[in-house]
């Protein structure tokens, strides 16, 4: 995420979203002025922060980072009642690989439970395929046991791999209409790396890639928004 949070806050505020999934979130890291980013964004927006730490820099032995946490986060509106929270680690091919995972939350929306999952996959092809295959198995279970669900995040995949096709066999990808699909890099988007899927009988309206000066400044990826039919 960007060192300055003002553009991030502006982008989220303009969407009016009930739930926001964030990747590459810093908590108390020197490189981002030791700010707890998800708590600060949540405070400014009046939303509840939820954080899943994937990396503890004090234990990861990174040459440039030696303290703070890094991972995935959700922001949710106060009217959403949290039912369950789960954190899943995804496979990597080396002890030196960046840890990857899935942050899963189940909410009650006006008496209807639904699950939301947030992920950020490896850019390395072999790891990426392994992680998408693990996601396929996880989502089969979530869709069958927990009902309506949404999976979203940075997949770091162009979408044409066999593993991605298997994932689409259990979930429906929310395809943008009336807007470009590419999300990376944000200033001159060429690749569709960020995606939203629905499953377990949950339907949605077409998703939308958000393109604005604030969105281009807030991150190196453009955000995606979708309205669900609950």
Helices and strands as residue ranges (DSSP letters): H 6-15, E 19-27, G 30-32, H 37-45, E 48-56, H 57-60, E 69-76, E 81-89, E 101-109, E 112-120, H 125-146, E 149-154, H 162-168, E 172-173, E 194-199, E 203-204, E 208-209, H 213-218, E 224-225, E 228-229
